[in-house]
Amino acid sequence: MKTMNAARFKATCLQVLDQVAQSGHGVVVTKRGKPVARVVPMVNRPDRIVGAMKAEIAFHGDIITPLGAEWEALKQ
């Protein structure tokens, strides 16, 4: 992550915000060499949690019926 001092960030704030939005890479702002803030791109989250990944998950076959395989932990 790129770092810059607070004075430079103050002078170029709008440009830095545009760069962060375009590149997706954050910037750490320092004061006297110590990090004080991090500017990171916004992550768009869905308004609703339920159904947010509707098109991302696919079921292949039966997920409830046991497989019939014996587990090592149960052999004691």
N, CA, C and O atoms as CSV, one atom per row, in Angstrom:
chain,resi,resn,atom,element,x,y,z
A,1,MET,N,N,0.847,-1.169,0.000
A,1,MET,CA,C,0.000,0.000,0.000
A,1,MET,C,C,0.898,1.239,0.000
A,1,MET,O,O,1.877,1.306,0.743
A,2,LYS,N,N,0.563,2.191,-0.818
A,2,LYS,CA,C,1.333,3.432,-0.940
A,2,LYS,C,C,1.164,4.283,0.317
A,2,LYS,O,O,0.090,4.293,0.919
A,3,THR,N,N,2.219,4.996,0.717
A,3,THR,CA,C,2.132,5.901,1.860
A,3,THR,C,C,2.467,7.320,1.418
A,3,THR,O,O,3.225,7.530,0.472
A,4,MET,N,N,1.886,8.291,2.123
A,4,MET,CA,C,2.213,9.703,1.880
A,4,MET,C,C,1.997,10.475,3.172
A,4,MET,O,O,1.181,10.101,4.014
A,5,ASN,N,N,2.750,11.563,3.305
A,5,ASN,CA,C,2.600,12.354,4.525
A,5,ASN,C,C,1.338,13.211,4.448
A,5,ASN,O,O,0.793,13.443,3.369
A,6,ALA,N,N,0.891,13.670,5.604
A,6,ALA,CA,C,-0.374,14.392,5.708
A,6,ALA,C,C,-0.375,15.683,4.901
A,6,ALA,O,O,-1.398,16.040,4.318
A,7,ALA,N,N,0.755,16.393,4.855
A,7,ALA,CA,C,0.814,17.650,4.107
A,7,ALA,C,C,0.595,17.412,2.621
A,7,ALA,O,O,-0.139,18.154,1.968
A,8,ARG,N,N,1.236,16.372,2.087
A,8,ARG,CA,C,1.064,16.060,0.662
A,8,ARG,C,C,-0.369,15.585,0.394
A,8,ARG,O,O,-0.968,15.943,-0.620
A,9,PHE,N,N,-0.913,14.773,1.317
A,9,PHE,CA,C,-2.295,14.314,1.159
A,9,PHE,C,C,-3.258,15.498,1.145
A,9,PHE,O,O,-4.187,15.541,0.338
A,10,LYS,N,N,-3.031,16.453,2.038
A,10,LYS,CA,C,-3.902,17.630,2.116
A,10,LYS,C,C,-3.868,18.418,0.810
A,10,LYS,O,O,-4.899,18.901,0.343
A,11,ALA,N,N,-2.685,18.544,0.227
A,11,ALA,CA,C,-2.539,19.324,-1.001
A,11,ALA,C,C,-3.137,18.617,-2.217
A,11,ALA,O,O,-3.572,19.272,-3.165
A,12,THR,N,N,-3.160,17.279,-2.193
A,12,THR,CA,C,-3.612,16.527,-3.370
A,12,THR,C,C,-4.768,15.582,-3.039
A,12,THR,O,O,-4.929,14.547,-3.686
A,13,CYS,N,N,-5.549,15.926,-2.061
A,13,CYS,CA,C,-6.608,15.049,-1.554
A,13,CYS,C,C,-7.553,14.558,-2.651
A,13,CYS,O,O,-7.792,13.355,-2.755
A,14,LEU,N,N,-8.086,15.448,-3.457
A,14,LEU,CA,C,-9.050,15.043,-4.475
A,14,LEU,C,C,-8.427,14.129,-5.522
A,14,LEU,O,O,-9.073,13.191,-5.989
A,15,GLN,N,N,-7.181,14.395,-5.894
A,15,GLN,CA,C,-6.486,13.531,-6.849
A,15,GLN,C,C,-6.262,12.147,-6.254
A,15,GLN,O,O,-6.441,11.133,-6.929
A,16,VAL,N,N,-5.870,12.114,-4.984
A,16,VAL,CA,C,-5.626,10.832,-4.316
A,16,VAL,C,C,-6.920,10.025,-4.252
A,16,VAL,O,O,-6.910,8.819,-4.498
A,17,LEU,N,N,-8.027,10.677,-3.925
A,17,LEU,CA,C,-9.305,9.981,-3.872
A,17,LEU,C,C,-9.685,9.400,-5.228
A,17,LEU,O,O,-10.182,8.276,-5.304
A,18,ASP,N,N,-9.457,10.152,-6.291
A,18,ASP,CA,C,-9.736,9.661,-7.642
A,18,ASP,C,C,-8.851,8.460,-7.978
A,18,ASP,O,O,-9.328,7.481,-8.552
A,19,GLN,N,N,-7.564,8.529,-7.624
A,19,GLN,CA,C,-6.637,7.428,-7.896
A,19,GLN,C,C,-7.036,6.167,-7.134
A,19,GLN,O,O,-6.989,5.068,-7.686
A,20,VAL,N,N,-7.426,6.319,-5.879
A,20,VAL,CA,C,-7.845,5.177,-5.075
A,20,VAL,C,C,-9.094,4.538,-5.682
A,20,VAL,O,O,-9.194,3.313,-5.756
A,21,ALA,N,N,-10.029,5.354,-6.108
A,21,ALA,CA,C,-11.260,4.836,-6.707
A,21,ALA,C,C,-10.978,4.097,-8.016
A,21,ALA,O,O,-11.584,3.059,-8.283
A,22,GLN,N,N,-10.068,4.621,-8.828
A,22,GLN,CA,C,-9.762,4.002,-10.118
A,22,GLN,C,C,-8.924,2.744,-9.968
A,22,GLN,O,O,-9.225,1.721,-10.584
A,23,SER,N,N,-7.872,2.809,-9.155
A,23,SER,CA,C,-6.933,1.691,-9.060
A,23,SER,C,C,-7.397,0.604,-8.104
A,23,SER,O,O,-7.048,-0.564,-8.280
A,24,GLY,N,N,-8.174,0.968,-7.102
A,24,GLY,CA,C,-8.589,-0.004,-6.098
A,24,GLY,C,C,-7.548,-0.241,-5.025
A,24,GLY,O,O,-7.749,-1.082,-4.149
A,25,HIS,N,N,-6.432,0.487,-5.073
A,25,HIS,CA,C,-5.370,0.358,-4.077
A,25,HIS,C,C,-5.469,1.498,-3.081
A,25,HIS,O,O,-5.693,2.647,-3.461
A,26,GLY,N,N,-5.302,1.177,-1.802
A,26,GLY,CA,C,-5.408,2.169,-0.751
A,26,GLY,C,C,-4.140,2.978,-0.559
A,26,GLY,O,O,-3.096,2.678,-1.138
A,27,VAL,N,N,-4.251,4.014,0.268
A,27,VAL,CA,C,-3.139,4.897,0.602
A,27,VAL,C,C,-3.119,5.076,2.116
A,27,VAL,O,O,-4.158,5.305,2.734
A,28,VAL,N,N,-1.926,4.971,2.712
A,28,VAL,CA,C,-1.762,5.217,4.140
A,28,VAL,C,C,-1.236,6.632,4.314
A,28,VAL,O,O,-0.232,7.005,3.705
A,29,VAL,N,N,-1.909,7.420,5.140
A,29,VAL,CA,C,-1.496,8.792,5.412
A,29,VAL,C,C,-0.710,8.790,6.717
A,29,VAL,O,O,-1.154,8.238,7.723
A,30,THR,N,N,0.478,9.422,6.684
A,30,THR,CA,C,1.341,9.439,7.872
A,30,THR,C,C,1.510,10.863,8.396
A,30,THR,O,O,1.387,11.845,7.663
A,31,LYS,N,N,1.794,10.928,9.677
A,31,LYS,CA,C,2.110,12.193,10.328
A,31,LYS,C,C,3.372,11.959,11.135
A,31,LYS,O,O,3.399,11.128,12.043
A,32,ARG,N,N,4.414,12.697,10.798
A,32,ARG,CA,C,5.729,12.526,11.418
A,32,ARG,C,C,6.221,11.082,11.320
A,32,ARG,O,O,6.841,10.555,12.243
A,33,GLY,N,N,5.930,10.466,10.190
A,33,GLY,CA,C,6.407,9.114,9.936
A,33,GLY,C,C,5.544,7.994,10.503
A,33,GLY,O,O,5.822,6.821,10.252
A,34,LYS,N,N,4.508,8.327,11.258
A,34,LYS,CA,C,3.650,7.300,11.853
A,34,LYS,C,C,2.302,7.274,11.113
A,34,LYS,O,O,1.720,8.329,10.856
A,35,PRO,N,N,1.815,6.103,10.776
A,35,PRO,CA,C,0.529,6.012,10.090
A,35,PRO,C,C,-0.615,6.491,10.980
A,35,PRO,O,O,-0.710,6.107,12.146
A,36,VAL,N,N,-1.482,7.335,10.418
A,36,VAL,CA,C,-2.619,7.855,11.178
A,36,VAL,C,C,-3.953,7.558,10.506
A,36,VAL,O,O,-4.990,7.578,11.169
A,37,ALA,N,N,-3.948,7.283,9.199
A,37,ALA,CA,C,-5.205,7.018,8.498
A,37,ALA,C,C,-4.931,6.169,7.262
A,37,ALA,O,O,-3.820,6.127,6.734
A,38,ARG,N,N,-5.980,5.502,6.829
A,38,ARG,CA,C,-5.891,4.705,5.617
A,38,ARG,C,C,-7.069,5.094,4.724
A,38,ARG,O,O,-8.215,5.111,5.175
A,39,VAL,N,N,-6.789,5.404,3.475
A,39,VAL,CA,C,-7.826,5.726,2.498
A,39,VAL,C,C,-7.951,4.501,1.595
A,39,VAL,O,O,-7.005,4.132,0.899
A,40,VAL,N,N,-9.123,3.878,1.614
A,40,VAL,CA,C,-9.338,2.658,0.841
A,40,VAL,C,C,-10.584,2.837,-0.025
A,40,VAL,O,O,-11.450,3.648,0.302
A,41,PRO,N,N,-10.682,2.090,-1.127
A,41,PRO,CA,C,-11.863,2.211,-1.980
A,41,PRO,C,C,-13.099,1.653,-1.282
A,41,PRO,O,O,-13.006,0.751,-0.448
A,42,MET,N,N,-14.244,2.199,-1.633
A,42,MET,CA,C,-15.512,1.722,-1.086
A,42,MET,C,C,-15.841,0.352,-1.657
A,42,MET,O,O,-15.583,0.075,-2.828
A,43,VAL,N,N,-16.412,-0.497,-0.820
A,43,VAL,CA,C,-16.884,-1.804,-1.256
A,43,VAL,C,C,-18.398,-1.737,-1.281
A,43,VAL,O,O,-19.036,-1.488,-0.258
A,44,ASN,N,N,-18.965,-1.958,-2.442
A,44,ASN,CA,C,-20.421,-1.914,-2.555
A,44,ASN,C,C,-21.009,-3.185,-1.977
A,44,ASN,O,O,-20.741,-4.285,-2.460
A,45,ARG,N,N,-21.804,-3.027,-0.951
A,45,ARG,CA,C,-22.466,-4.159,-0.320
A,45,ARG,C,C,-23.933,-4.152,-0.726
A,45,ARG,O,O,-24.525,-3.090,-0.919
A,46,PRO,N,N,-24.510,-5.329,-0.853
A,46,PRO,CA,C,-25.932,-5.371,-1.233
A,46,PRO,C,C,-26.805,-4.783,-0.128
A,46,PRO,O,O,-26.459,-4.857,1.051
A,47,ASP,N,N,-27.921,-4.208,-0.513
A,47,ASP,CA,C,-28.847,-3.653,0.463
A,47,ASP,C,C,-29.448,-4.746,1.338
A,47,ASP,O,O,-29.690,-4.541,2.527
A,48,ARG,N,N,-29.685,-5.901,0.739
A,48,ARG,CA,C,-30.280,-7.010,1.471
A,48,ARG,C,C,-29.279,-8.147,1.585
A,48,ARG,O,O,-28.590,-8.471,0.618
A,49,ILE,N,N,-29.198,-8.745,2.747
A,49,ILE,CA,C,-28.315,-9.893,2.942
A,49,ILE,C,C,-28.943,-11.148,2.335
A,49,ILE,O,O,-28.276,-11.913,1.638
A,50,VAL,N,N,-30.236,-11.350,2.609
A,50,VAL,CA,C,-30.923,-12.538,2.119
A,50,VAL,C,C,-31.038,-12.457,0.599
A,50,VAL,O,O,-31.593,-11.501,0.056
A,51,GLY,N,N,-30.510,-13.464,-0.071
A,51,GLY,CA,C,-30.587,-13.520,-1.527
A,51,GLY,C,C,-29.470,-12.774,-2.233
A,51,GLY,O,O,-29.481,-12.692,-3.461
A,52,ALA,N,N,-28.506,-12.229,-1.505
A,52,ALA,CA,C,-27.441,-11.447,-2.127
A,52,ALA,C,C,-26.556,-12.303,-3.033
A,52,ALA,O,O,-26.027,-11.802,-4.025
A,53,MET,N,N,-26.389,-13.585,-2.705
A,53,MET,CA,C,-25.525,-14.462,-3.502
A,53,MET,C,C,-26.344,-15.465,-4.314
A,53,MET,O,O,-25.878,-16.570,-4.592
A,54,LYS,N,N,-27.534,-15.088,-4.683
A,54,LYS,CA,C,-28.465,-15.980,-5.360
A,54,LYS,C,C,-27.852,-16.625,-6.610
A,54,LYS,O,O,-28.017,-17.826,-6.821
A,55,ALA,N,N,-27.169,-15.870,-7.413
A,55,ALA,CA,C,-26.604,-16.399,-8.658
A,55,ALA,C,C,-25.192,-16.950,-8.488
A,55,ALA,O,O,-24.593,-17.397,-9.467
A,56,GLU,N,N,-24.646,-16.931,-7.283
A,56,GLU,CA,C,-23.260,-17.338,-7.051
A,56,GLU,C,C,-23.115,-18.788,-6.590
A,56,GLU,O,O,-22.016,-19.337,-6.660
A,57,ILE,N,N,-24.183,-19.419,-6.126
A,57,ILE,CA,C,-24.099,-20.751,-5.539
A,57,ILE,C,C,-24.916,-21.724,-6.369
A,57,ILE,O,O,-26.029,-21.415,-6.794
A,58,ALA,N,N,-24.346,-22.911,-6.598
A,58,ALA,CA,C,-25.066,-23.954,-7.328
A,58,ALA,C,C,-24.982,-25.255,-6.531
A,58,ALA,O,O,-23.920,-25.596,-6.011
A,59,PHE,N,N,-26.081,-25.973,-6.435
A,59,PHE,CA,C,-26.117,-27.257,-5.753
A,59,PHE,C,C,-25.971,-28.364,-6.790
A,59,PHE,O,O,-26.623,-28.340,-7.834
A,60,HIS,N,N,-25.117,-29.324,-6.495
A,60,HIS,CA,C,-24.896,-30.460,-7.389
A,60,HIS,C,C,-25.234,-31.737,-6.635
A,60,HIS,O,O,-24.409,-32.247,-5.877
A,61,GLY,N,N,-26.417,-32.246,-6.833
A,61,GLY,CA,C,-26.809,-33.496,-6.205
A,61,GLY,C,C,-27.410,-33.297,-4.823
A,61,GLY,O,O,-27.710,-32.179,-4.403
A,62,ASP,N,N,-27.573,-34.415,-4.135
A,62,ASP,CA,C,-28.190,-34.445,-2.821
A,62,ASP,C,C,-27.160,-34.070,-1.762
A,62,ASP,O,O,-26.108,-34.703,-1.671
A,63,ILE,N,N,-27.451,-33.049,-0.963
A,63,ILE,CA,C,-26.503,-32.612,0.070
A,63,ILE,C,C,-26.916,-33.064,1.466
A,63,ILE,O,O,-26.242,-32.738,2.442
A,64,ILE,N,N,-28.015,-33.809,1.574
A,64,ILE,CA,C,-28.524,-34.206,2.878
A,64,ILE,C,C,-28.233,-35.675,3.190
A,64,ILE,O,O,-27.863,-35.997,4.319
A,65,THR,N,N,-28.391,-36.559,2.227
A,65,THR,CA,C,-28.215,-37.986,2.444
A,65,THR,C,C,-26.751,-38.304,2.741
A,65,THR,O,O,-25.856,-37.801,2.061
A,66,PRO,N,N,-26.496,-39.153,3.774
A,66,PRO,CA,C,-25.108,-39.530,4.090
A,66,PRO,C,C,-24.442,-40.244,2.921
A,66,PRO,O,O,-25.116,-40.895,2.122
A,67,LEU,N,N,-23.132,-40.125,2.821
A,67,LEU,CA,C,-22.378,-40.713,1.727
A,67,LEU,C,C,-22.115,-42.198,1.927
A,67,LEU,O,O,-21.858,-42.919,0.963
A,68,GLY,N,N,-22.177,-42.657,3.164
A,68,GLY,CA,C,-21.871,-44.044,3.444
A,68,GLY,C,C,-20.395,-44.269,3.717
A,68,GLY,O,O,-19.981,-45.406,3.940
A,69,ALA,N,N,-19.601,-43.226,3.706
A,69,ALA,CA,C,-18.176,-43.351,3.986
A,69,ALA,C,C,-17.952,-43.403,5.495
A,69,ALA,O,O,-18.644,-42.730,6.259
A,70,GLU,N,N,-16.977,-44.209,5.913
A,70,GLU,CA,C,-16.675,-44.335,7.341
A,70,GLU,C,C,-15.568,-43.354,7.708
A,70,GLU,O,O,-14.555,-43.279,7.012
A,71,TRP,N,N,-15.743,-42.615,8.770
A,71,TRP,CA,C,-14.754,-41.634,9.204
A,71,TRP,C,C,-13.753,-42.280,10.138
A,71,TRP,O,O,-14.099,-43.158,10.929
A,72,GLU,N,N,-12.510,-41.840,10.041
A,72,GLU,CA,C,-11.449,-42.345,10.918
A,72,GLU,C,C,-11.757,-42.053,12.386
A,72,GLU,O,O,-11.464,-42.873,13.256
A,73,ALA,N,N,-12.339,-40.906,12.661
A,73,ALA,CA,C,-12.618,-40.503,14.039
A,73,ALA,C,C,-13.659,-41.410,14.690
A,73,ALA,O,O,-13.687,-41.510,15.916
A,74,LEU,N,N,-14.507,-42.070,13.919
A,74,LEU,CA,C,-15.549,-42.923,14.472
A,74,LEU,C,C,-15.099,-44.374,14.650
A,74,LEU,O,O,-15.860,-45.179,15.188
A,75,LYS,N,N,-13.895,-44.733,14.219
A,75,LYS,CA,C,-13.412,-46.111,14.274
A,75,LYS,C,C,-12.863,-46.519,15.636
A,75,LYS,O,O,-12.345,-47.630,15.751
A,76,GLN,N,N,-12.940,-45.713,16.646
A,76,GLN,CA,C,-12.359,-46.042,17.947
A,76,GLN,C,C,-13.183,-46.975,18.701
A,76,GLN,O,O,-12.827,-47.349,19.818
